Every structure is written in C-alpha cells, then in structure tokens.
Amino acid sequence: MRRTIQELTEQSSLLHPDQTQRKILQAGVGNYAEAFLTALDTAPAYVGDHAGVALQESPITEHGDELETVLELIGAEIDTPGVNCASGRHFGFIPPGGLYHSALGDFLAAVTNRYSGVSFASPGAARLERYLVEWIARLISYPQSAGGDLTSGGSIANLIGIVAAREAFELKAADLPNMVVYLSGQAHHSVAKALGILGLKECVHRHVPVDERFRLDADALERAVAEDRDAGLRPWLIVATAGSTDVGAVDPLACIADIAERHGMWLHVDAAYGGFFVLCEDGRKILLGMNRSDSIVLDPHKSLFLPFGSGAAIVKDKSLLLKAYHYEAPYLQDAQEAGVEPSPADVSPELTRPFRGLRLWLPLKLLGLAPFRAALQEKLLLARYFHAELDKLPGFAVGPAPDLSVVAFRYVPERGDADEFNRRLVQEILKEGRIFLSTTRLNGAFVLRLAILACRTHLDAVDLALDVLRRKAEQLTRQ
Ligand SMILES: *Cc1c(COP(=O)(O)O)cnc(C)c1O
C-alpha cells in the first residue's frame, strides 16, 4: 500500500509545481498578459466573424499540453472573438473596466486562498470585506447601522436587497396578492428576476411611467400608491434606478424617498451602474437622495472599473440580513464557539466564495481615491462632449443631455425606414470593429447607445467614435 501511495504521490505532485516550474509558468502567463495589454491600442473592439470553435477541437487530455500551445489557444479562440472588454473603444452595454491592480489582487487571493466566508477561518479576510462594505456605506452616507455583502455582481446584490425588504415586512405567502411593488420600465431585468426567484411574482407589480428623460415619474408613483391604498392593497416596495442600463437615467431619488417615507414603504435603489459616480463632484449632485433608500446596489465592476465579479449590496439595517442568512450547523461549531464578529456568510446566501475583498481593496489602497474621482468626472464630461458633438453632425437625432455617461441616439434618414437604417448602421460599425456599441428600444424605436465607462476610454476614443458614426452614416446614405 505504501508503494502505491508513493507512486500516486509522484504523479499527483504535478498539481503543485516547484519554484522553477512556477517561474516558467509565471513568465509565460506574464508575457501573454503584457502582449495582450500592449496590443490593446490597436486591437479591434469587436470581432464578429469568429466563434471560437477550435476550442472544442482541442480536448482535455490525460497528460496535458504545453503552456505555449495553451496560451496560443486562449489568444486565438478566447481573447479574439467577440467583444474586447479591455478595450477603451468598448461603448456597449455598460462598458467594463479591468483594473490591473485587481487582477493582481485576484492572483494573490487565489494563491493564498484565504477563506473569506467565515471570520474564524480568516479574521483578516473577513474583516477586510466588512471594512469595504462599511467604506461603501460611508461613501453613500448610510448610517453606522448599515451592513452588506460583496457579491459577484448587481443581479445577486438586487436579490439580497429585496430579501431584506421581504424580511423587514415579514411577508408570508398569504400576504403576497396584497403587496404592491412599484417599478419603472427602466428598471433592470435582474429586479424582476430576483422577485421571481424569491417567489414574489404573485405580488402586484405596478409599472410606473417615466418622464421624457426616462426617469420614474414621482407624481405618477404617488398617485398609484394612493389608488392602491384606497383599493385596500398594501404598497410595499419601490425599486428606483440610479443610472438605468438603457440611457443612464437617474430617477428623482429624493422625491421617491419622500413618498416611501410617507407611506412606510421600502425603497431599494439599483445603483449598480451609477452608484460610484458619487465619488466625483457632479455625480454626487446627480445622486442626491440615494442615501435615503433602505437598501442599495453598487457594482464595483462597473463604476469602479474592476474586472467582472464584483457587486455590493448594502442594507441600512444590517440585522435584517442576519435574520435572513444567519444559520448554524454542527460542522461549523468551531467557528460559532470562537464567537468572533459576524462573517460574510452570516449576511449572504453564499458560504464558500472567492475572497472578493482583495481585488477591490488593492487598487484603492495602492492608487488612492484621486484617480477614481478624476476618471468618473472624465467619463461624465466625455458623455456630455459626445452628446454635444453628435448633435452637430447632420442627420443624427440625440435626446436630452445624459444624466450620467450613456447617450442614446439614432440617425434619421431622409428616405426609408429609420429603424432599418439604424440596424444597418450598427451592423456596419461592428463589421469594421474599431468601436463596439450596442442598441436598445426606446418608446418602440430602435436606437443606438454610446456608453462611456471603460477606464481606458479617453477623448481620442470618443473622437474616433464620432468619426466612425459620421463616416458610416454617410456611406449608408450614399448606397
Ligand atoms: C448591470 C446592471 C445590473 C446587473 O448587474 P450584474 O452585475 O450584471 O449582475 C443591475 N442593474 C443595473 C442598473 C445594471 O446596470
């Protein structure tokens, strides 16, 4: 038996490379990352005619492949096709960031593999996450009573916020048909998804109209709440958006908070995209009233430029989270007896999870806040600049100036179907691939949207976008 074990040990020791092998691996991966980053300035923002199929033709084998071969496969089949999320010419959806310092934080977190779910296991990792939650809470002027969790993203964070709203009202299944949820058409679909997951579909859903800038109409909300009360229903939850995905609209948060207070309702603010604009001067003014919500969602992987995998749910009364998520189990008795402070697992649906704190803390700690404030103010100004410049180009119809950093627009051709023209316009732009942008529908019309949030997006990229739009629209008009 000992001999067999030793033979197995020899083979399995390949799972932890020695120092020499580690250096080779690190150099290979490091060189790949360097080549990727130095090519970014000229790399396409979008490659559409490539599906990464060769990946499937390269099976996982019994004894593995060479690093070089595998890196080539990653380069050709993963990092080439589709949207280049590291590009500063990515203007689609909500553009991602990808701070290098965060990548290094992830690397360290994975190498040391601290267990951030439970304070007993890693008091430092759990404390760092708690500190970051408190830091975000202070940033948005939430009180000391607030608590929350670093999540994988905004969708899970919305789920956590709505769970808190449910706990606060101690909803039972029998209550649901009487409870009313108020949302505008600009609310992110993850809110409806969360309500569905939570079994709250049977609540009454009121779709509150928006004004001409796509902000929730507070007067219409007030009227709807009053009508529902009169009808014997129970107004429960308002979901407001601070930076809608479509157009970056910020709902009138202070007016909505007044209504929530007046009627004893829960206000959840989805600031997944817009929340961290609070770091810059103009953003702070636009987001006024955000702190009067009961729960809020912010995505560091959006307006703090982190790589994907970072959201945050903050709830004003953290005891509601403990109520929902604190459980005990015999195999966790050592942790419970140690009596340390509440763990991330006590305020979240997750137990084992990646140590998400380091990827957020490392860039903030190393760089300080100043470059983040500057970058966010820069993005707001770039969006206003794009809006003003596009307005000067013949044929383009732009709406009102953006609340944050998304501009919706369309080309209005002299002849033919405008929706069809704009669909072809975006197809031509993506075929060229120098910039990436996405489309949506507003009041039934097909529109393009330029979203500015990538940390590598600066004036040159926005000028290029203007140039591409002008050129492609001219070409299509001539056809
Ligand atoms: C992106 C976004 C979400 C969803 O967040 P994920 O991080 O993609 O899960 C929710 N709400 C708004 C307003 C968003 O922009």
The ligand as an SDF file (V2000), in Angstrom:
LIG
                    3D

 15 15  0  0  0  0  0  0  0  0999 V2000
  -25.5700   45.7940  -14.7660 C   0  0  0  0  0  0  0  0  0  0  0  0
  -26.7700   46.1420  -14.0350 C   0  0  0  0  0  0  0  0  0  0  0  0
  -27.3950   45.2200  -13.2040 C   0  0  0  0  0  0  0  0  0  0  0  0
  -26.9770   43.7760  -13.1310 C   0  0  0  0  0  0  0  0  0  0  0  0
  -25.7090   43.6670  -12.5730 O   0  0  0  0  0  0  0  0  0  0  0  0
  -24.7360   42.4670  -12.9310 P   0  0  0  0  0  0  0  0  0  0  0  0
  -23.5020   42.8770  -12.2470 O   0  0  0  0  0  0  0  0  0  0  0  0
  -24.6410   42.4120  -14.4270 O   0  0  0  0  0  0  0  0  0  0  0  0
  -25.3280   41.2250  -12.3720 O   0  0  0  0  0  0  0  0  0  0  0  0
  -28.4710   45.6350  -12.4470 C   0  0  0  0  0  0  0  0  0  0  0  0
  -28.9080   46.9000  -12.5320 N   0  0  0  0  0  0  0  0  0  0  0  0
  -28.3520   47.8190  -13.3290 C   0  0  0  0  0  0  0  0  0  0  0  0
  -28.9030   49.1940  -13.3660 C   0  0  0  0  0  0  0  0  0  0  0  0
  -27.2490   47.4640  -14.1150 C   0  0  0  0  0  0  0  0  0  0  0  0
  -26.7010   48.3820  -14.9160 O   0  0  0  0  0  0  0  0  0  0  0  0
  1  2  1  0
  2  3  1  0
  2 14  2  0
  3  4  1  0
  3 10  2  0
  4  5  1  0
  5  6  1  0
  6  7  2  0
  6  8  1  0
  6  9  1  0
 10 11  1  0
 11 12  2  0
 12 13  1  0
 12 14  1  0
 14 15  1  0
M  END
$$$$
